[in-house]
Amino acid sequence: MKLELVSFKLCPFVQRAIIVLKTQKIDYDITFINPMDPPDWFKEISPTGQVPLLKADDTVIFESSVISEFVNDISDTDLHPNDPIQKAKNRAWIEFSSKMFDDLFNLITGDKETYTKAKASLFEKLAKVEAVKGTNDFFNGADFAMIDAALAPIFMRLAWINEFTDNALSINEFSNLSAWSEAILAIDAVKDSVSEGLDDVYYSNIETREGHLSTLLVDE
Ligand SMILES: N[C@@H](CCC(=O)N[C@@H](CS)C(=O)NCC(=O)O)C(=O)O
């Protein structure tokens, strides 16, 4: 089966799919577009106008969670726990964590009031995840799973923002999440899921948005 992932370099949802593809060692081609100014061929095949979109031969698969599940389904190993209860729990927390991307968007683009609300909203969610996350390296234990891939783009962006500012979004108060973030960001499939220098592009993106966060940037 020929797989083509239609992507945008800065997109955290694309990154989730790439981490699963890389972890499962599935071959794929990648095509970059700007979803804010998409080419006609993309508009014709995409129901949502959003990336990621995966073409599996002639079939169009959209929504990052569905793409990630599909990639896991066609792989030899299963990145979900076997137990249906544990699997449902993992999927529920993946869904829950997806809402953090809205907070991150508001944190980057918003004025001081929006930033403050978004930070509170994000940290409320992080506190809930901290409470269910044990002390194992990864969410389910020693092995990297779908849920770890799902949280990776969030932890990567928080680490970048903390590096670019005086730890404006430090998660040090959450010991389980801090250790989890470190374990996830050390995984090769995670490190290789973004192109070289994407952190600089992210920094410029924060500057260009001119939100409150841009006033907290310290020189690189
Ligand atoms: N629920 C979607 C969200 C994807 C998404 O928001 N993608 C953004 C880029 S990061 C996009 O394509 N935005 C263009 C648009 O919404 O028109 C998923 O998980 O795949």
The ligand as an SDF file (V2000), in Angstrom:
LIG
                    3D

 20 19  0  0  0  0  0  0  0  0999 V2000
   -8.9740   17.7110   14.2970 N   0  0  0  0  0  0  0  0  0  0  0  0
   -7.9480   17.8700   13.2870 C   0  0  0  0  0  0  0  0  0  0  0  0
   -7.2500   19.1920   13.4940 C   0  0  0  0  0  0  0  0  0  0  0  0
   -6.2020   19.4450   12.4120 C   0  0  0  0  0  0  0  0  0  0  0  0
   -5.8210   20.9210   12.3160 C   0  0  0  0  0  0  0  0  0  0  0  0
   -6.3170   21.7750   13.0900 O   0  0  0  0  0  0  0  0  0  0  0  0
   -4.9450   21.2310   11.3640 N   0  0  0  0  0  0  0  0  0  0  0  0
   -4.6030   22.6080   11.1050 C   0  0  0  0  0  0  0  0  0  0  0  0
   -3.0980   22.7870   10.9810 C   0  0  0  0  0  0  0  0  0  0  0  0
   -2.2690   22.4180   12.5070 S   0  0  0  0  0  0  0  0  0  0  0  0
   -5.1830   23.0130    9.7650 C   0  0  0  0  0  0  0  0  0  0  0  0
   -5.1270   22.2670    8.8090 O   0  0  0  0  0  0  0  0  0  0  0  0
   -5.7560   24.2370    9.7040 N   0  0  0  0  0  0  0  0  0  0  0  0
   -6.3130   24.7770    8.4950 C   0  0  0  0  0  0  0  0  0  0  0  0
   -7.7740   25.0450    8.6440 C   0  0  0  0  0  0  0  0  0  0  0  0
   -8.3720   24.7340    9.7030 O   0  0  0  0  0  0  0  0  0  0  0  0
   -8.3570   25.5750    7.6800 O   0  0  0  0  0  0  0  0  0  0  0  0
   -6.9810   16.6760   13.3460 C   0  0  0  0  0  0  0  0  0  0  0  0
   -6.7570   16.1630   14.4650 O   0  0  0  0  0  0  0  0  0  0  0  0
   -6.4700   16.2550   12.2990 O   0  0  0  0  0  0  0  0  0  0  0  0
  1  2  1  0
  2  3  1  0
  2 18  1  0
  3  4  1  0
  4  5  1  0
  5  6  2  0
  5  7  1  0
  7  8  1  0
  8  9  1  0
  8 11  1  0
  9 10  1  0
 11 12  2  0
 11 13  1  0
 13 14  1  0
 14 15  1  0
 15 16  2  0
 15 17  1  0
 18 19  2  0
 18 20  1  0
M  END
$$$$
